[in-house]
Every structure is written in C-alpha cells, then in structure tokens.
Amino acid sequence: MSDNMWAPSCEIQTLQERAKILGKIRAFFNVRSVMEVETPSLCAASVTDVHLATFTTEFVGPGNSTGLPLYLQTSPEFAMKRLLAAGSGAIYQIGKAFRNEESGKHHNPEFTMLEWYRPDFDEFTLMAEINDLMIHILNCQPCTSISYQQVFLDIIGIDPLSVNLDELKSIAVKYGYADIADTETNLDTLLQLLFCMEIEPNIGQRAPCFVYHFPASQAALAQLCTEDPRVAGRFELYYQGMELANGFNELTDATEQTARFEQDNKLRNEMGLTPVDIDKRFLAALTHGLPRCSGVALGIDRLVMLATKKASIKEVIAFDIARA
C-alpha cells in the first residue's frame, strides 16, 4: 500500500462544493413542500432485476442467533413506496445505495442517490421538475426530450418497437458487435448494447436530454402507456456522456408487479443466476394502495462531477472503493 492511501480521493475544495450542492438540492425540495425521509440501507429483501447485483450480510443479534439474511439496498425505492402507501405524500431521500458491480470512471460500488416521488405527477410532469433542478444546480440549458423509438430511428435507422432479432443481429454486426450478436438471443440485450454504445454518445451533449417511452420489456416498475402498450412510462436523462437519472410513471398494481417479479426470476434461471426472493412487504404495500405517482432516481456523484467539471467519480467522493 502506498503511503498516501489514507488520504481522500478528492480535494477538500471539491467536498466543500459538493456540500453546497446538497444544500441547494434540499432547498429546492423544501420550497416545494417535498418531505425528506430516510429508509433502511439494510433490508430483508432485495431486487429481482437481472441487471442488478447486491451485497449480502446477516444479522446475528437477539432472536436471530442462526442469522437473518440482509441485503444492502441498490435503491431506496421499495421502502419509499411503502411510505407513500402509508400516506406520506411527496417525499425525497439523499442516501447511500450499493451495487456489487463495476467500479470505474462513472461507477463506485457505494454511491449517493437522490430519489423522489410525486403523487399525482405523470412522467412528463416529473421530467419538468427534473429540468428545473438541472438548471438550478448546473445552470445549464433547458432539457430536451425525444422518445426511445425516435432516437433509434434518427441515429440507428431502425424502429426498436418492431425490429426482429435477426434484423437486430445484422445491425449489431454492422456496428462491429459480431462477437456479441452471434450468440445473443435476447432482443433487449442487443437494443441496450446499441443504445449504450451508439446512441448515448450522440445525445445530451449541449443540454441534458430525456429519452422517454422505453419498451415495455425494459420497464419492470413502470405503468404501460395506454396509447401504446408496447412502451412504458419510463424515462432516462443523459448529459455530457453520462446517464444521470432513471424515472417511472410508477406501477401501482400488486398483481401485475408480482407477475413481473416472477418473470425476472424466470429470466434469472435462464441466465444461470440465482433467483431472488420477492419483497413481500413491498407487494403488501401495493395491495394496501400505492397512490398514482411518478418517481426518479438521480446519481448525486455524477451530478457533482458535472457541476465541478471532474472526469472521474473518485474526484467527487471522499474515499473511493480503492481507499475505503
């Protein structure tokens, strides 16, 4: 270990700027009467999403001498929705999230997330509020927006809602991804590959850009759109090469949510991943009654990177995973 590994991975001045940004975020929600909440980082259930890997531990205290399995949360979403079902009204949270995945320029296994929920908002009303927050924090141009379907048509030249697997494989080969396309059997995996590699670098450079109406198959926690059930009320926000936020017009139907969780676990089996126990307390909250609402998760560390013009996430957090 080098002698300076005790030291922060970022400059103290950057931490001071970060603290000011957090204060501005809290002020933003305070004037809008959105209540700040805290929910557990350790929970008895995890998420079924095949793209998320969790950290696990166990509690061996009183009444649990044999060990109670616990999971560090990838997002406070389920707990916050339980508060919404209990009548909390509009809420937000700034807290730690944990994902047992990559670390790098834009990723750290432990990171800070801003998540908020707005009863009676649809996804477009929430996108407008996010736009206000972006201008408030980054002093940037107003956000632009484009549908998932249209951005594929504009940049790749295909309709992602009607393309078949063979057509998509041939497109992926043309873009240089033959090694993946040759063996891939999942349409959404190839769509995500093309989106990440070919579309993301070409959007949201001058102003933040919302991409909305993702395919229904890529929106496990969102309402399907009544005007076109092929797509869901999911959006993402991109700016200067980074995904900043992921939001939903939230699914409120417990039966449909259960079916989607079960489909996730079926896919996990097919991919050789361990199935995950479904969060029964979350489903009980949906059964009790989640108000119609929209919610979004936004990466604070990436937002601070943009505000301070830093190139790496380790430059905006006190200690990255290498120094933790």
C-alpha positions as CSV (number, residue, x, y, z in Angstrom):
1,M,0.0,0.0,0.0
2,S,1.3,3.4,-0.9
3,D,1.9,5.9,1.8
4,N,-0.9,8.3,0.7
5,M,-3.7,5.8,0.6
6,W,-5.0,7.3,3.9
7,A,-5.8,10.5,2.1
8,P,-9.1,11.4,0.4
9,S,-9.5,10.6,-3.3
10,C,-10.9,14.1,-3.9
11,E,-9.8,17.6,-3.0
12,I,-11.3,19.2,0.1
13,Q,-12.4,22.1,-2.0
14,T,-14.5,19.7,-4.1
15,L,-16.1,18.4,-0.9
16,Q,-17.0,21.9,0.0
17,E,-18.6,22.4,-3.4
18,R,-20.4,19.1,-3.0
19,A,-21.8,20.2,0.4
20,K,-23.2,23.4,-1.2
21,I,-24.8,21.4,-4.0
22,L,-26.5,19.1,-1.4
23,G,-27.8,22.2,0.4
24,K,-29.2,23.6,-2.8
25,I,-31.0,20.3,-3.5
26,R,-32.6,20.3,-0.1
27,A,-33.6,24.0,-0.5
28,F,-35.1,23.1,-3.9
29,F,-37.4,20.5,-2.3
30,N,-38.1,22.5,0.8
31,V,-39.8,25.3,-1.2
32,R,-41.9,22.6,-3.0
33,S,-43.0,21.0,0.3
34,V,-41.4,17.7,-0.5
35,M,-40.5,15.9,2.7
36,E,-37.1,14.5,3.3
37,V,-37.1,10.9,4.6
38,E,-34.6,8.1,5.5
39,T,-35.2,4.4,4.9
40,P,-33.0,1.4,5.8
41,S,-29.9,0.6,3.9
42,L,-30.1,-3.0,5.2
43,C,-33.4,-4.8,4.3
44,A,-34.7,-8.3,4.5
45,A,-35.4,-8.5,0.7
46,S,-33.5,-7.5,-2.5
47,V,-34.5,-6.8,-6.1
48,T,-35.2,-9.4,-8.8
49,D,-33.7,-7.2,-11.6
50,V,-31.3,-9.4,-13.6
51,H,-29.0,-6.3,-14.2
52,L,-28.5,-5.6,-10.5
53,A,-26.2,-7.5,-8.1
54,T,-26.5,-6.9,-4.4
55,F,-24.2,-7.1,-1.4
56,T,-25.4,-9.5,1.3
57,T,-24.7,-9.9,5.0
58,E,-26.5,-11.3,8.1
59,F,-27.7,-10.1,11.4
60,V,-27.0,-12.4,14.4
61,G,-28.4,-10.4,17.2
62,P,-31.2,-11.3,19.7
63,G,-33.8,-13.6,18.2
64,N,-31.6,-14.3,15.2
65,S,-28.9,-16.4,16.5
66,T,-28.9,-18.5,13.4
67,G,-28.5,-15.4,11.2
68,L,-31.0,-13.2,9.5
69,P,-30.0,-12.6,5.8
70,L,-29.9,-8.9,4.9
71,Y,-29.2,-7.0,1.7
72,L,-27.6,-3.6,1.2
73,Q,-30.1,-1.8,-1.0
74,T,-29.5,-1.0,-4.6
75,S,-32.1,1.8,-4.3
76,P,-34.5,3.0,-1.6
77,E,-37.4,2.6,-4.0
78,F,-39.4,-0.2,-2.3
79,A,-39.1,1.3,1.2
80,M,-40.1,4.8,-0.1
81,K,-43.1,3.3,-1.9
82,R,-44.1,1.7,1.4
83,L,-44.1,5.2,2.9
84,L,-46.2,6.5,0.0
85,A,-48.7,3.7,0.6
86,A,-48.8,4.8,4.3
87,G,-49.8,8.3,3.3
88,S,-46.5,10.2,3.3
89,G,-47.3,12.4,0.4
90,A,-44.4,13.8,-1.8
91,I,-41.0,12.6,-0.5
92,Y,-37.3,12.6,-1.3
93,Q,-34.2,11.0,0.0
94,I,-30.5,11.6,-0.3
95,G,-28.8,8.4,0.7
96,K,-26.3,5.6,0.0
97,A,-27.0,2.9,-2.5
98,F,-24.9,-0.2,-3.1
99,R,-24.4,-2.3,-6.2
100,N,-22.0,-5.2,-6.3
101,E,-20.8,-4.4,-9.8
102,E,-18.1,-2.5,-11.6
103,S,-16.1,0.5,-10.3
104,G,-14.5,3.0,-12.7
105,K,-14.8,6.4,-14.2
106,H,-18.5,6.7,-13.6
107,H,-19.1,3.9,-11.0
108,N,-18.3,3.1,-7.4
109,P,-19.9,0.2,-5.6
110,E,-21.1,2.6,-2.9
111,F,-22.7,5.8,-4.2
112,T,-25.1,8.5,-3.3
113,M,-28.5,8.6,-4.8
114,L,-31.2,11.2,-4.8
115,E,-34.6,9.6,-5.2
116,W,-38.0,11.3,-5.1
117,Y,-41.7,10.6,-5.6
118,R,-44.5,12.8,-6.6
119,P,-48.2,11.7,-6.1
120,D,-50.4,12.8,-9.0
121,F,-47.5,13.5,-11.3
122,D,-47.1,11.6,-14.6
123,E,-43.7,11.1,-16.1
124,F,-43.8,14.3,-18.1
125,T,-44.7,16.5,-15.1
126,L,-41.8,14.9,-13.2
127,M,-39.5,15.4,-16.2
128,A,-40.4,19.2,-16.0
129,E,-39.4,19.3,-12.3
130,I,-36.1,17.5,-13.0
131,N,-35.5,20.1,-15.7
132,D,-35.9,22.8,-13.1
133,L,-33.5,21.0,-10.8
134,M,-30.9,20.6,-13.5
135,I,-31.0,24.4,-14.3
136,H,-30.9,25.2,-10.5
137,I,-27.8,23.0,-9.9
138,L,-25.9,23.1,-13.2
139,N,-27.0,26.5,-14.7
140,C,-27.4,24.5,-17.9
141,Q,-29.7,25.0,-20.9
142,P,-33.2,23.6,-20.6
143,C,-33.5,19.8,-21.1
144,T,-34.5,18.4,-24.5
145,S,-36.6,15.2,-24.9
146,I,-37.0,12.5,-27.5
147,S,-38.8,9.2,-27.5
148,Y,-36.8,5.9,-27.4
149,Q,-38.4,4.9,-30.7
150,Q,-37.5,8.2,-32.4
151,V,-33.9,8.3,-31.2
152,F,-33.3,4.8,-32.6
153,L,-34.9,5.9,-35.9
154,D,-32.7,9.0,-36.0
155,I,-29.4,7.5,-35.1
156,I,-29.5,3.8,-35.9
157,G,-32.2,3.9,-38.6
158,I,-34.4,1.1,-37.1
159,D,-37.7,1.0,-35.3
160,P,-36.9,-0.7,-31.9
161,L,-40.5,-1.5,-31.3
162,S,-40.9,-3.6,-34.5
163,V,-37.4,-4.9,-35.3
164,N,-37.0,-8.7,-35.0
165,L,-34.0,-10.5,-33.5
166,D,-32.4,-11.4,-36.9
167,E,-32.6,-7.9,-38.2
168,L,-31.2,-6.5,-35.0
169,K,-28.3,-9.0,-35.0
170,S,-27.4,-7.9,-38.5
171,I,-27.4,-4.2,-37.4
172,A,-25.2,-5.1,-34.4
173,V,-22.7,-6.9,-36.7
174,K,-22.6,-3.8,-39.0
175,Y,-21.6,-1.7,-36.0
176,G,-18.8,-4.1,-35.0
177,Y,-20.5,-6.2,-32.3
178,A,-20.5,-9.6,-34.1
179,D,-18.9,-11.3,-31.1
180,I,-21.9,-10.4,-29.0
181,A,-24.6,-10.6,-31.7
182,D,-23.7,-14.1,-32.9
183,T,-24.7,-15.8,-29.6
184,E,-27.2,-13.3,-28.2
185,T,-30.9,-14.5,-28.1
186,N,-32.4,-11.6,-26.1
187,L,-33.7,-8.7,-28.2
188,D,-33.5,-6.2,-25.3
189,T,-29.8,-7.0,-24.7
190,L,-28.9,-6.0,-28.2
191,L,-31.1,-2.9,-28.1
192,Q,-29.3,-1.9,-24.8
193,L,-25.9,-2.5,-26.4
194,L,-26.7,-0.3,-29.4
195,F,-28.3,2.3,-27.1
196,C,-25.3,2.5,-24.8
197,M,-22.6,2.4,-27.5
198,E,-24.1,4.2,-30.4
199,I,-26.9,6.5,-29.1
200,E,-25.7,7.7,-25.7
201,P,-22.6,9.4,-27.1
202,N,-24.8,11.3,-29.6
203,I,-27.4,12.8,-27.3
204,G,-27.4,15.3,-24.4
205,Q,-24.1,17.0,-25.2
206,R,-25.1,20.7,-25.2
207,A,-28.2,20.3,-22.9
208,P,-29.5,17.4,-20.8
209,C,-31.7,15.1,-22.9
210,F,-34.6,13.0,-21.7
211,V,-35.3,9.7,-23.6
212,Y,-38.8,8.6,-22.8
213,H,-41.2,5.7,-23.6
214,F,-38.8,2.8,-23.3
215,P,-40.1,-0.6,-24.5
216,A,-42.4,-2.2,-22.0
217,S,-40.0,-5.1,-21.7
218,Q,-37.4,-2.7,-20.2
219,A,-39.6,-1.1,-17.6
220,A,-40.4,-3.6,-14.9
221,L,-41.6,-0.9,-12.4
222,A,-43.5,1.4,-14.7
223,Q,-47.0,1.7,-16.0
224,L,-47.6,0.7,-19.6
225,C,-48.8,3.6,-21.8
226,T,-52.5,3.5,-22.6
227,E,-52.0,5.0,-26.0
228,D,-49.3,2.4,-26.9
229,P,-48.9,-0.6,-24.7
230,R,-45.6,-1.5,-26.5
231,V,-44.0,1.2,-24.4
232,A,-44.0,2.2,-20.7
233,G,-43.8,5.4,-18.7
234,R,-40.1,5.1,-18.2
235,F,-37.5,7.8,-19.0
236,E,-33.8,8.3,-18.6
237,L,-31.8,11.6,-18.5
238,Y,-28.4,11.9,-20.2
239,Y,-25.9,14.8,-20.2
240,Q,-22.4,15.0,-21.5
241,G,-21.8,11.3,-21.8
242,M,-23.4,10.2,-18.5
243,E,-26.8,8.7,-17.6
244,L,-28.0,10.9,-14.7
245,A,-31.5,9.7,-13.9
246,N,-33.9,6.9,-14.4
247,G,-37.6,7.5,-13.7
248,F,-41.0,5.9,-14.0
249,N,-44.7,6.6,-14.0
250,E,-45.0,4.0,-11.2
251,L,-46.8,0.7,-11.5
252,T,-49.3,0.5,-8.7
253,D,-51.0,-2.9,-9.4
254,A,-49.7,-5.6,-7.0
255,T,-50.8,-8.5,-9.2
256,E,-49.0,-7.1,-12.3
257,Q,-45.9,-6.3,-10.2
258,T,-45.8,-9.9,-8.8
259,A,-46.0,-11.3,-12.3
260,R,-43.1,-9.1,-13.4
261,F,-41.0,-10.1,-10.5
262,E,-41.7,-13.8,-11.3
263,Q,-40.7,-13.1,-14.9
264,D,-37.5,-11.6,-13.7
265,N,-36.7,-14.8,-11.7
266,K,-37.6,-17.0,-14.7
267,L,-35.1,-15.0,-16.7
268,R,-32.5,-15.3,-13.9
269,N,-32.9,-19.1,-14.1
270,E,-32.4,-19.0,-17.9
271,M,-29.2,-16.8,-17.4
272,G,-27.8,-19.1,-14.7
273,L,-28.3,-16.5,-12.0
274,T,-29.7,-17.3,-8.5
275,P,-33.4,-16.4,-8.2
276,V,-34.2,-13.7,-5.6
277,D,-37.0,-13.9,-3.0
278,I,-39.7,-11.4,-3.9
279,D,-40.2,-8.5,-1.5
280,K,-43.5,-9.4,0.2
281,R,-43.6,-6.3,2.3
282,F,-43.4,-4.1,-0.8
283,L,-46.1,-6.1,-2.5
284,A,-48.3,-5.8,0.6
285,A,-47.9,-2.0,0.4
286,L,-49.0,-2.1,-3.2
287,T,-52.0,-4.2,-2.2
288,H,-52.9,-1.7,0.5
289,G,-52.7,1.0,-2.1
290,L,-49.9,3.0,-3.7
291,P,-51.2,6.4,-4.9
292,R,-50.7,7.2,-8.6
293,C,-47.3,8.8,-8.7
294,S,-44.1,9.2,-10.6
295,G,-40.6,8.8,-9.2
296,V,-37.0,9.1,-10.2
297,A,-33.5,8.1,-9.0
298,L,-30.7,10.5,-9.8
299,G,-27.0,10.0,-9.2
300,I,-25.6,12.7,-6.9
301,D,-22.0,11.8,-7.6
302,R,-22.4,12.2,-11.3
303,L,-24.3,15.4,-10.8
304,V,-21.4,16.8,-8.8
305,M,-19.0,15.6,-11.5
306,L,-20.8,17.7,-14.0
307,A,-21.1,20.7,-11.6
308,T,-17.4,20.7,-10.8
309,K,-16.2,19.6,-14.2
310,K,-14.4,16.5,-12.8
311,A,-13.6,13.5,-15.1
312,S,-13.9,10.7,-12.5
313,I,-16.3,9.8,-9.7
314,K,-13.4,9.3,-7.3
315,E,-12.7,13.0,-7.7
316,V,-16.1,13.9,-6.1
317,I,-16.4,11.4,-3.2
318,A,-14.3,11.5,-0.1
319,F,-12.9,7.9,-0.5
320,D,-13.5,5.7,-3.5
321,I,-13.5,1.9,-3.2
322,A,-9.7,1.7,-3.5
323,R,-9.4,3.9,-0.4
324,A,-12.4,2.8,1.6
